[in-house]
Amino acid sequence: MTSTTPPTPGTRLDPWFGAYAQRAHNMRASEVRALFAVVNRPEVVSLAGGMPYLEGLPLDTISETVQRVIATQGLSALQYGSGQGHEALREQILDVMHLEGIDAHPDDVVVTTGSQQALDLVTRIFVDPGDVIVAEAPSYVGALGVFRSYEADVVHVPMDEAGLIPEALDACLTELRAAGRRVKLLYTIPTFHNPGGVTLSLERRARVLEIARSHGVLLVEDNPYGLLGFSGDPIPAIRSLDEDGVVYLGSFSKTFAPGFRVGWVVAPHAVREKLVLASESAILCPSNASQMAISAYLSTSDWRAQIKAFQVMYRERRDAMVSSLAEHLPDATWTVPDGGFYTWVRLPEGLDSKSMLPRAVTGRVAYVPGTAFFADGTGADHVRLSYCYPTPERIREGVRRLATVVNAERELVEIFGTRPALDDVSDVDNPGPDLA
């Protein structure tokens, strides 16, 4: 009888297995994406994904703005556009970045399909197979996927509560150079780090930039959360210190809405030209309709007040997360972020966040295992918890459920030394009696 189950791409059952390019064999689903099927179930409290809380947006106003764009500029909005991006939006992006001390020219800006495409383009034009990219430990899972797809070798440098450690970075780059390794990029999320929840201090920003310069390494500053701080003015971006040694990635996904898929990259002139060519070869041009909708929103709405509203809302959620961890998981340790979406939690000794995940989902709570954020798969003693999307009440319930799972795991590890692993994260239909 013929099977109705399609072969899994990239396996020996796939008839095209031998035809894929070598780089395709490095592609695999991220541990965040793999959770989506189960965390969208209403009975599961998801502390996993980094989805903005869009209910805080003025949807009526946005709807009217988009309708007005189509009604008055539809022939342009629905047509092909510039490969570099809509000029009016590029000028407005300068106003957004100015809040973080960045002075630039509209010609320095390349609009992209989210900052994820910007990261892909930068990697594409700089990295050959076997080149080294230095990144913080831990690092953004989406960046690691891009680097893997271009066959880069990621070397991690540790962080502490003040961000990337300059001395460790200098020692790492020195060692790599002595070994004859070719380091192309230093990738960093200096402000409200994903997943670490820490921020690179102002003193360290200058030092990290100086180290990168001295080793001839281009610094890639990924900054989607920079305007979402919980106190004081925005922190000056590293790009504000140097126009030539830094490529800056920005996005409207966290401060406005990810569905428009609009990000940008600011780069030195020669790099910018390469980025435009690479973008045109990939997508011809970013969406005119999305760009013009965001441009109209920035022109007609008090977007600064909207960002402040987000800051207040996410701070309340951060506080709910931190207080719940203190109440329910006092034996764990965690970062207390000054902004952004995430806290980085070290589990009590002896627990493995990846092997524990199926039981957590069975217990109707989800998180991202720490292993997702390391190129070598380490980090099993950590989890990333996101507080951006659930309400404070759901956050407290999610942490309570997580603590129940953690405590049960600890008891079994103490008794047996280990616990048999479940096969996957799909069995959420039979929660344990404590969670029913």
Secondary structure as GFF3:
##gff-version 3
##sequence-region A 1 436
A	DSSP	three_ten_helix	17	19	.	.	.	ID=ss1
A	DSSP	three_ten_helix	22	26	.	.	.	ID=ss2
A	DSSP	three_ten_helix	33	35	.	.	.	ID=ss3
A	DSSP	alpha_helix	36	39	.	.	.	ID=ss4
A	DSSP	beta_strand	45	46	.	.	.	ID=ss5
A	DSSP	three_ten_helix	54	56	.	.	.	ID=ss6
A	DSSP	alpha_helix	59	77	.	.	.	ID=ss7
A	DSSP	alpha_helix	87	98	.	.	.	ID=ss8
A	DSSP	three_ten_helix	106	108	.	.	.	ID=ss9
A	DSSP	beta_strand	109	112	.	.	.	ID=ss10
A	DSSP	alpha_helix	114	126	.	.	.	ID=ss11
A	DSSP	beta_strand	132	137	.	.	.	ID=ss12
A	DSSP	alpha_helix	141	149	.	.	.	ID=ss13
A	DSSP	beta_strand	153	160	.	.	.	ID=ss14
A	DSSP	beta_strand	163	164	.	.	.	ID=ss15
A	DSSP	alpha_helix	166	178	.	.	.	ID=ss16
A	DSSP	beta_strand	183	188	.	.	.	ID=ss17
A	DSSP	alpha_helix	202	214	.	.	.	ID=ss18
A	DSSP	beta_strand	218	222	.	.	.	ID=ss19
A	DSSP	three_ten_helix	238	241	.	.	.	ID=ss20
A	DSSP	beta_strand	246	251	.	.	.	ID=ss21
A	DSSP	three_ten_helix	258	260	.	.	.	ID=ss22
A	DSSP	beta_strand	263	266	.	.	.	ID=ss23
A	DSSP	alpha_helix	269	283	.	.	.	ID=ss24
A	DSSP	alpha_helix	288	300	.	.	.	ID=ss25
A	DSSP	alpha_helix	303	328	.	.	.	ID=ss26
A	DSSP	beta_strand	333	334	.	.	.	ID=ss27
A	DSSP	beta_strand	342	346	.	.	.	ID=ss28
A	DSSP	alpha_helix	353	362	.	.	.	ID=ss29
A	DSSP	beta_strand	365	366	.	.	.	ID=ss30
A	DSSP	beta_strand	368	369	.	.	.	ID=ss31
A	DSSP	three_ten_helix	370	373	.	.	.	ID=ss32
A	DSSP	beta_strand	382	386	.	.	.	ID=ss33
A	DSSP	alpha_helix	392	416	.	.	.	ID=ss34
###
